[in-house]
Amino acid sequence: MIEGVFIHPLKCIPDERGRILHMLRADDPHFEKFGEIYFSWVYPGAVKGWHLHTKMTLNYAVPHGMIRLVLYDQRPKSSSNGVLQEIFLGEHAYQLVRVPPGVVNGFKGLGDKPSLVANCATHPHNPDEILRIDPHKNNIPYRW
Protein backbone atom coordinates (compact mmCIF):
# COMPACT_ATOMS: atom_id res chain seq x y z
CA MET A 1 0.00 0.00 0.00
CA ILE A 2 2.84 2.43 0.77
CA GLU A 3 5.28 3.20 -2.03
CA GLY A 4 8.61 1.43 -1.43
CA VAL A 5 7.33 -0.86 1.34
CA PHE A 6 8.02 -4.49 0.53
CA ILE A 7 6.58 -7.53 2.34
CA HIS A 8 8.30 -10.86 1.72
CA PRO A 9 7.19 -14.19 3.28
CA LEU A 10 10.04 -15.87 5.13
CA LYS A 11 10.97 -19.54 5.42
CA CYS A 12 10.63 -21.45 8.64
CA ILE A 13 12.23 -24.88 8.42
CA PRO A 14 11.24 -27.16 11.32
CA ASP A 15 12.65 -30.57 12.17
CA GLU A 16 12.85 -32.80 15.22
CA ARG A 17 15.66 -30.66 16.71
CA GLY A 18 13.94 -27.28 16.43
CA ARG A 19 13.62 -24.85 13.54
CA ILE A 20 15.55 -22.46 11.32
CA LEU A 21 14.12 -19.02 10.56
CA HIS A 22 15.44 -17.23 7.50
CA MET A 23 15.51 -13.43 7.43
CA LEU A 24 17.71 -11.80 4.78
CA ARG A 25 20.49 -12.92 2.45
CA ALA A 26 22.97 -10.85 0.47
CA ASP A 27 21.79 -12.59 -2.72
CA ASP A 28 18.07 -11.80 -2.14
CA PRO A 29 16.77 -9.49 -4.90
CA HIS A 30 15.38 -7.13 -2.22
CA PHE A 31 18.69 -6.89 -0.29
CA GLU A 32 20.10 -3.36 -0.49
CA LYS A 33 23.16 -3.26 1.79
CA PHE A 34 24.25 -4.02 5.34
CA GLY A 35 24.68 -1.35 7.99
CA GLU A 36 23.85 -3.17 11.24
CA ILE A 37 21.49 -5.69 12.73
CA TYR A 38 19.91 -5.23 16.11
CA PHE A 39 17.19 -6.82 18.18
CA SER A 40 14.51 -5.09 20.21
CA TRP A 41 12.34 -6.74 22.85
CA VAL A 42 8.87 -5.24 23.17
CA TYR A 43 6.56 -6.14 26.06
CA PRO A 44 2.87 -6.99 25.49
CA GLY A 45 0.91 -3.77 25.04
CA ALA A 46 4.03 -1.58 24.86
CA VAL A 47 4.46 0.84 21.96
CA LYS A 48 7.84 1.62 20.38
CA GLY A 49 7.45 4.50 18.01
CA TRP A 50 7.14 6.66 16.23
CA HIS A 51 10.46 6.68 14.34
CA LEU A 52 11.38 8.43 11.12
CA HIS A 53 14.70 7.60 9.45
CA THR A 54 16.05 10.00 6.85
CA LYS A 55 18.62 7.67 5.20
CA MET A 56 18.19 4.19 6.67
CA THR A 57 16.08 1.43 5.12
CA LEU A 58 14.72 -0.95 7.78
CA ASN A 59 14.21 -4.69 7.31
CA TYR A 60 11.98 -5.98 10.12
CA ALA A 61 11.25 -9.59 11.05
CA VAL A 62 9.81 -10.99 14.30
CA PRO A 63 11.04 -14.51 15.14
CA HIS A 64 9.43 -14.61 18.61
CA GLY A 65 6.00 -13.26 19.61
CA MET A 66 3.74 -10.97 17.58
CA ILE A 67 3.64 -7.24 16.87
CA ARG A 68 1.49 -4.77 15.00
CA LEU A 69 3.79 -2.68 12.79
CA VAL A 70 2.22 0.60 11.71
CA LEU A 71 3.58 2.70 8.85
CA TYR A 72 2.62 6.22 7.83
CA ASP A 73 3.79 7.86 4.63
CA GLN A 74 4.28 11.59 5.07
CA ARG A 75 6.77 11.96 2.21
CA PRO A 76 5.48 14.93 0.18
CA LYS A 77 6.46 13.52 -3.24
CA SER A 78 5.31 9.94 -2.61
CA SER A 79 2.38 8.53 -4.57
CA SER A 80 1.14 7.11 -1.24
CA ASN A 81 1.48 10.32 0.78
CA GLY A 82 -0.99 10.25 3.69
CA VAL A 83 -1.46 6.45 3.56
CA LEU A 84 -1.44 4.48 6.81
CA GLN A 85 -0.63 0.74 6.78
CA GLU A 86 -0.90 -1.90 9.54
CA ILE A 87 1.07 -5.14 9.23
CA PHE A 88 1.03 -8.04 11.69
CA LEU A 89 4.42 -9.71 12.10
CA GLY A 90 5.60 -12.62 14.17
CA GLU A 91 5.38 -16.32 14.78
CA HIS A 92 2.01 -16.61 13.05
CA ALA A 93 2.92 -14.23 10.22
CA TYR A 94 6.64 -14.73 9.69
CA GLN A 95 7.70 -12.26 7.02
CA LEU A 96 10.19 -9.53 6.24
CA VAL A 97 8.97 -5.95 5.93
CA ARG A 98 11.25 -3.43 4.23
CA VAL A 99 10.54 0.17 5.26
CA PRO A 100 12.17 2.86 3.11
CA PRO A 101 13.61 6.11 4.48
CA GLY A 102 11.04 8.81 5.18
CA VAL A 103 8.23 6.44 6.20
CA VAL A 104 7.18 6.90 9.82
CA ASN A 105 7.00 3.59 11.69
CA GLY A 106 6.25 2.16 15.10
CA PHE A 107 5.11 -1.10 16.61
CA LYS A 108 3.13 -2.51 19.50
CA GLY A 109 3.71 -5.81 21.28
CA LEU A 110 0.75 -8.20 21.04
CA GLY A 111 -0.25 -11.31 22.97
CA ASP A 112 0.85 -12.32 26.44
CA LYS A 113 4.63 -12.64 26.06
CA PRO A 114 7.44 -10.31 24.98
CA SER A 115 8.19 -10.17 21.26
CA LEU A 116 11.63 -10.06 19.66
CA VAL A 117 11.94 -7.67 16.73
CA ALA A 118 14.98 -8.03 14.44
CA ASN A 119 16.03 -5.15 12.21
CA CYS A 120 18.70 -5.50 9.54
CA ALA A 121 19.28 -1.86 8.65
CA THR A 122 21.17 -0.41 5.70
CA HIS A 123 23.13 2.05 7.87
CA PRO A 124 24.67 1.89 11.35
CA HIS A 125 22.62 3.74 13.96
CA ASN A 126 23.23 7.48 13.93
CA PRO A 127 21.19 9.62 16.38
CA ASP A 128 21.30 12.54 13.90
CA GLU A 129 19.57 10.42 11.23
CA ILE A 130 16.45 9.51 13.26
CA LEU A 131 13.53 11.65 14.31
CA ARG A 132 11.58 10.34 17.30
CA ILE A 133 7.91 11.31 17.50
CA ASP A 134 5.75 10.98 20.61
CA PRO A 135 3.44 7.97 20.13
CA HIS A 136 0.38 9.82 21.45
CA LYS A 137 0.93 13.55 20.75
CA ASN A 138 1.52 14.01 17.02
CA ASN A 139 -0.18 14.69 13.68
CA ILE A 140 -0.26 11.02 12.62
CA PRO A 141 -3.87 9.83 12.08
CA TYR A 142 -3.50 6.72 14.26
CA ARG A 143 -4.22 5.91 17.89
CA TRP A 144 -2.45 3.05 19.60
MARVEXLUM-427063 format. One record per residue (C-alpha): residue number from 1; residue in three letters; z, x negated, y. Coordinates in pm, 1 decimal, padded with zeros to 6 digits. Example, Ala and Ser with C-alpha at 12.3 -4.5 7.8 and 13.67 -1.06 7.14 Angstrom:
2
@pos->1&code->ala&pz->00780.0&px->-01230.0&py->-00450.0
@pos->2&code->ser&pz->00714.0&px->-01367.0&py->-00106.0
END
This chain:
144
@pos->1&code->met&pz->00000.0&px->00000.0&py->00000.0
@pos->2&code->ile&pz->00076.9&px->-00284.0&py->00242.5
@pos->3&code->glu&pz->-00203.3&px->-00527.6&py->00320.1
@pos->4&code->gly&pz->-00142.9&px->-00861.1&py->00143.0
@pos->5&code->val&pz->00134.5&px->-00733.2&py->-00086.2
@pos->6&code->phe&pz->00053.2&px->-00802.3&py->-00449.3
@pos->7&code->ile&pz->00233.9&px->-00658.3&py->-00753.2
@pos->8&code->his&pz->00171.7&px->-00829.9&py->-01086.2
@pos->9&code->pro&pz->00328.4&px->-00719.5&py->-01418.7
@pos->10&code->leu&pz->00513.3&px->-01004.5&py->-01587.5
@pos->11&code->lys&pz->00541.8&px->-01096.7&py->-01954.1
@pos->12&code->cys&pz->00864.2&px->-01063.4&py->-02145.0
@pos->13&code->ile&pz->00841.5&px->-01223.0&py->-02488.3
@pos->14&code->pro&pz->01131.8&px->-01124.1&py->-02716.2
@pos->15&code->asp&pz->01216.7&px->-01265.2&py->-03056.7
@pos->16&code->glu&pz->01522.4&px->-01285.4&py->-03279.7
@pos->17&code->arg&pz->01670.8&px->-01566.3&py->-03066.3
@pos->18&code->gly&pz->01642.6&px->-01393.6&py->-02728.4
@pos->19&code->arg&pz->01354.4&px->-01361.8&py->-02484.7
@pos->20&code->ile&pz->01132.0&px->-01554.8&py->-02246.2
@pos->21&code->leu&pz->01056.0&px->-01411.5&py->-01902.4
@pos->22&code->his&pz->00749.5&px->-01543.6&py->-01723.5
@pos->23&code->met&pz->00743.0&px->-01550.7&py->-01343.0
@pos->24&code->leu&pz->00477.5&px->-01770.5&py->-01180.1
@pos->25&code->arg&pz->00245.2&px->-02049.1&py->-01291.8
@pos->26&code->ala&pz->00046.9&px->-02296.9&py->-01084.9
@pos->27&code->asp&pz->-00272.1&px->-02178.6&py->-01259.1
@pos->28&code->asp&pz->-00214.2&px->-01807.2&py->-01180.4
@pos->29&code->pro&pz->-00489.5&px->-01677.5&py->-00949.4
@pos->30&code->his&pz->-00222.1&px->-01538.4&py->-00713.4
@pos->31&code->phe&pz->-00028.9&px->-01868.6&py->-00689.4
@pos->32&code->glu&pz->-00048.9&px->-02010.1&py->-00336.2
@pos->33&code->lys&pz->00179.1&px->-02315.5&py->-00325.8
@pos->34&code->phe&pz->00534.3&px->-02424.6&py->-00402.1
@pos->35&code->gly&pz->00799.0&px->-02467.8&py->-00134.7
@pos->36&code->glu&pz->01123.6&px->-02385.5&py->-00316.6
@pos->37&code->ile&pz->01273.4&px->-02149.0&py->-00569.1
@pos->38&code->tyr&pz->01611.4&px->-01991.4&py->-00523.1
@pos->39&code->phe&pz->01818.2&px->-01719.0&py->-00682.2
@pos->40&code->ser&pz->02021.3&px->-01451.4&py->-00508.9
@pos->41&code->trp&pz->02285.1&px->-01233.8&py->-00674.4
@pos->42&code->val&pz->02317.3&px->-00887.1&py->-00524.4
@pos->43&code->tyr&pz->02605.8&px->-00655.7&py->-00614.2
@pos->44&code->pro&pz->02549.0&px->-00287.4&py->-00698.7
@pos->45&code->gly&pz->02504.4&px->-00090.6&py->-00376.9
@pos->46&code->ala&pz->02486.4&px->-00403.4&py->-00158.1
@pos->47&code->val&pz->02196.1&px->-00446.0&py->00084.5
@pos->48&code->lys&pz->02038.5&px->-00783.6&py->00161.6
@pos->49&code->gly&pz->01801.1&px->-00744.5&py->00450.4
@pos->50&code->trp&pz->01623.0&px->-00713.9&py->00666.2
@pos->51&code->his&pz->01434.4&px->-01046.3&py->00667.8
@pos->52&code->leu&pz->01111.8&px->-01138.4&py->00842.5
@pos->53&code->his&pz->00944.6&px->-01469.8&py->00759.7
@pos->54&code->thr&pz->00685.2&px->-01604.9&py->00999.6
@pos->55&code->lys&pz->00519.8&px->-01862.3&py->00766.8
@pos->56&code->met&pz->00666.8&px->-01818.6&py->00419.2
@pos->57&code->thr&pz->00512.1&px->-01608.3&py->00143.5
@pos->58&code->leu&pz->00777.7&px->-01471.6&py->-00094.5
@pos->59&code->asn&pz->00730.6&px->-01421.1&py->-00468.5
@pos->60&code->tyr&pz->01011.9&px->-01198.0&py->-00597.6
@pos->61&code->ala&pz->01105.3&px->-01124.9&py->-00958.9
@pos->62&code->val&pz->01429.9&px->-00980.6&py->-01099.2
@pos->63&code->pro&pz->01513.8&px->-01104.0&py->-01451.4
@pos->64&code->his&pz->01861.4&px->-00942.8&py->-01461.2
@pos->65&code->gly&pz->01961.3&px->-00600.1&py->-01325.9
@pos->66&code->met&pz->01758.3&px->-00373.6&py->-01097.3
@pos->67&code->ile&pz->01686.6&px->-00364.4&py->-00723.6
@pos->68&code->arg&pz->01499.6&px->-00149.0&py->-00477.3
@pos->69&code->leu&pz->01278.8&px->-00378.8&py->-00267.8
@pos->70&code->val&pz->01171.1&px->-00221.6&py->00060.3
@pos->71&code->leu&pz->00885.0&px->-00358.1&py->00270.0
@pos->72&code->tyr&pz->00783.1&px->-00261.8&py->00621.6
@pos->73&code->asp&pz->00463.3&px->-00379.1&py->00786.2
@pos->74&code->gln&pz->00506.8&px->-00427.9&py->01159.2
@pos->75&code->arg&pz->00221.0&px->-00677.3&py->01196.4
@pos->76&code->pro&pz->00018.3&px->-00548.3&py->01493.5
@pos->77&code->lys&pz->-00323.7&px->-00646.5&py->01352.2
@pos->78&code->ser&pz->-00260.8&px->-00531.1&py->00994.0
@pos->79&code->ser&pz->-00456.7&px->-00237.7&py->00852.5
@pos->80&code->ser&pz->-00124.2&px->-00113.8&py->00710.6
@pos->81&code->asn&pz->00078.4&px->-00148.2&py->01032.3
@pos->82&code->gly&pz->00368.6&px->00099.3&py->01024.7
@pos->83&code->val&pz->00355.8&px->00145.7&py->00645.3
@pos->84&code->leu&pz->00681.1&px->00144.1&py->00447.6
@pos->85&code->gln&pz->00678.4&px->00062.7&py->00073.9
@pos->86&code->glu&pz->00953.7&px->00089.7&py->-00190.2
@pos->87&code->ile&pz->00923.1&px->-00107.0&py->-00514.0
@pos->88&code->phe&pz->01169.4&px->-00102.9&py->-00804.3
@pos->89&code->leu&pz->01210.1&px->-00442.2&py->-00971.1
@pos->90&code->gly&pz->01417.3&px->-00560.0&py->-01262.4
@pos->91&code->glu&pz->01478.2&px->-00538.4&py->-01632.5
@pos->92&code->his&pz->01305.1&px->-00200.5&py->-01660.9
@pos->93&code->ala&pz->01022.2&px->-00291.7&py->-01423.0
@pos->94&code->tyr&pz->00969.2&px->-00664.0&py->-01473.5
@pos->95&code->gln&pz->00702.0&px->-00769.6&py->-01226.4
@pos->96&code->leu&pz->00623.7&px->-01019.0&py->-00953.5
@pos->97&code->val&pz->00592.7&px->-00897.2&py->-00595.1
@pos->98&code->arg&pz->00423.5&px->-01124.8&py->-00342.7
@pos->99&code->val&pz->00525.7&px->-01053.7&py->00017.3
@pos->100&code->pro&pz->00310.7&px->-01216.8&py->00286.3
@pos->101&code->pro&pz->00448.5&px->-01360.6&py->00611.0
@pos->102&code->gly&pz->00517.7&px->-01103.6&py->00881.4
@pos->103&code->val&pz->00620.0&px->-00823.5&py->00643.8
@pos->104&code->val&pz->00982.0&px->-00718.4&py->00690.5
@pos->105&code->asn&pz->01169.0&px->-00700.2&py->00359.3
@pos->106&code->gly&pz->01510.2&px->-00625.0&py->00216.4
@pos->107&code->phe&pz->01660.8&px->-00510.5&py->-00109.6
@pos->108&code->lys&pz->01950.2&px->-00313.1&py->-00251.5
@pos->109&code->gly&pz->02127.7&px->-00370.8&py->-00581.3
@pos->110&code->leu&pz->02103.5&px->-00075.4&py->-00820.4
@pos->111&code->gly&pz->02296.7&px->00025.4&py->-01130.8
@pos->112&code->asp&pz->02644.3&px->-00084.8&py->-01232.0
@pos->113&code->lys&pz->02606.2&px->-00462.6&py->-01263.8
@pos->114&code->pro&pz->02497.8&px->-00744.0&py->-01030.7
@pos->115&code->ser&pz->02125.9&px->-00819.3&py->-01017.1
@pos->116&code->leu&pz->01966.4&px->-01162.8&py->-01006.2
@pos->117&code->val&pz->01672.6&px->-01194.5&py->-00766.8
@pos->118&code->ala&pz->01443.7&px->-01497.8&py->-00802.8
@pos->119&code->asn&pz->01221.1&px->-01603.4&py->-00514.6
@pos->120&code->cys&pz->00953.9&px->-01869.8&py->-00550.3
@pos->121&code->ala&pz->00864.7&px->-01927.9&py->-00185.6
@pos->122&code->thr&pz->00570.0&px->-02116.7&py->-00041.5
@pos->123&code->his&pz->00787.1&px->-02312.9&py->00205.0
@pos->124&code->pro&pz->01134.6&px->-02467.3&py->00189.0
@pos->125&code->his&pz->01396.3&px->-02262.4&py->00373.6
@pos->126&code->asn&pz->01393.1&px->-02322.5&py->00748.3
@pos->127&code->pro&pz->01638.1&px->-02119.1&py->00962.3
@pos->128&code->asp&pz->01389.8&px->-02129.5&py->01253.8
@pos->129&code->glu&pz->01123.3&px->-01956.8&py->01042.2
@pos->130&code->ile&pz->01326.4&px->-01645.2&py->00950.7
@pos->131&code->leu&pz->01431.3&px->-01352.7&py->01164.6
@pos->132&code->arg&pz->01730.2&px->-01157.8&py->01034.2
@pos->133&code->ile&pz->01749.6&px->-00791.1&py->01131.5
@pos->134&code->asp&pz->02061.4&px->-00575.1&py->01098.4
@pos->135&code->pro&pz->02012.7&px->-00344.3&py->00797.4
@pos->136&code->his&pz->02144.8&px->-00038.1&py->00982.4
@pos->137&code->lys&pz->02075.2&px->-00092.6&py->01354.5
@pos->138&code->asn&pz->01702.3&px->-00151.7&py->01401.1
@pos->139&code->asn&pz->01368.1&px->00017.5&py->01469.1
@pos->140&code->ile&pz->01262.0&px->00025.7&py->01102.3
@pos->141&code->pro&pz->01208.0&px->00387.1&py->00982.9
@pos->142&code->tyr&pz->01426.1&px->00350.1&py->00672.0
@pos->143&code->arg&pz->01789.2&px->00421.8&py->00591.4
@pos->144&code->trp&pz->01959.6&px->00245.2&py->00305.3
END
